[in-house]
Amino acid sequence: MKIFYLARLFSGLESSFISKQWSPTGIPTIYRVIEKIDETHEPCFIFTAKDSGPGCFSLWHESNDKKISINGLNHDVTIVSGIDFFPAWFSKKIRVILREIRQTVLILYKIYKFKPDVLYCDHANVIIAAIFSRIQKHTLVVFRVMGVNQFMRTSLSGSNIYHRIYSWAYRSPFSLVICTQDGSGVEKWTSQALSESVKTEILLNGTDYFIPGGSIDPMLSNLPSDKVIIMFVGKLEKYKGCYEFVQGVLNLVVNKTPNMHALIIGSGTEEKKIVELVSDAGASNFFTFIKLLPHSQILHAHSICDIYVSMNHLGNLSNANLEAIQSNDCMIISTPQESKGIDEVTASLLGESVITVPINQPDKLSDALSILISSKSKREAMSQSIREIKKSFIWSWDDRINIELDIIKKLERGSTEKE
């Protein structure tokens, strides 16, 4: 099967493309699909530099498009340059508009030349998928949704030109829409955004169980062994709930709650402000900040933490949280946001095995933490509850990726038989 794989240049892939050695970080849903397609199909891999927007940390600043051979992949990848293609004296807004026009025209031509059986396209390139799905009939167009963010919701009712373009794009005659079930309310969004005739699949991500191997990182082994370790893992961005986490712990410091220490693993645009917030409160001794850890060390971190907290505003079935579930962590997560459909599925899966507190209410997070810090038996009971309930929905990454590609293959086979 010929697959034209089109996705944004994710930060977790940039280092692989710069070093020309396949070693992706993060985004397992992306890189595992790439690996499977590379191994079993005839692909054309295209990645578009989308070097703008909040939280953009792109290391890719090539002014020209690049075709690269990667050690670890069987097929070359092409990176289509972004705003650096255009003169710096243009305003950034103009360069972004020109970037989108250039990438759209160029990639539509590449699709036409490659003549794929399937166009597999992510949200960053949905306008290309929308145009292509409307001008041809023989290629299957698969729109891949990695979760729902606020822009995607606003686009359905917003009145500016960008919202209208994306709302139009979402209602395109795609052959299939595959959504990640991350708790972000994809069911509600798909029912409002997509055409009723479009086939939709919503799939929870996978997670594998690994026993932590090798020696533990000194940054983890140096954590106080006589304290209850409260852990946060994720980007230090407002929507991840990092401020609620920090303020919740600071409340405990103010109240002189004994025997606790916070571990924060991650970086982001709010990192400096978060560290300053802790420092200004005179609470640096109660926190350990680690910007980045290899995956094996993240597993070590789960093995030594006592309480895992996620106040994610967009949903609590993220990859990081699934690994916490797989690790049988005692967990506190944010309460479902029924108006947006966020975490309704999360609640149905996890039930009473976790404690939930409303987002933007660090005082209530402090109260929940205080209860767990003071009761080892409560923490152990919640961990055991997670251990049992996860059996009904956790699956491996191999199963997860195989299911996604099997759905596409069956769709392609059915399309071929009709012809």
Secondary structure, 3 states (H helix, E strand, C coil): CEEEEEEECCHHHHHHHHHCECCCCCCHHHHHHHHHHHHHCEEEEEEECCCCCCCCCCCCCCCCCEEECCECCCCCEEEECCHHHCCCCCCHHHHHHHHHHHHHHHHHHHHHHHCCCEEEEEHHHHHHHHHHHHHCCCCEEEEEECCCCHHHHHCCCCCCHHHHHHHHHHCCCCCEEEEEECCCCHHHHHHHHCCCCCCEEEEECCCCCCCCCCCCCHHHHCCCCCCEEEEEECCCCHHHCHHHHHHHHHHHHHCCCCCEEEEEECCCCCHHHHHHHHHHCCCHHHEEEECCCCHHHHHHHHHHCCEEEECCCCCCCCHHHHHHHHCCCCEEEECCECCCCECHHHHHHHHHHCEEECCCCHHHHHHHHHHHHCCHHHHHHHHHHHHHHHHHCCCCHHHHHHHHHHHHHHHHHHHHHHC
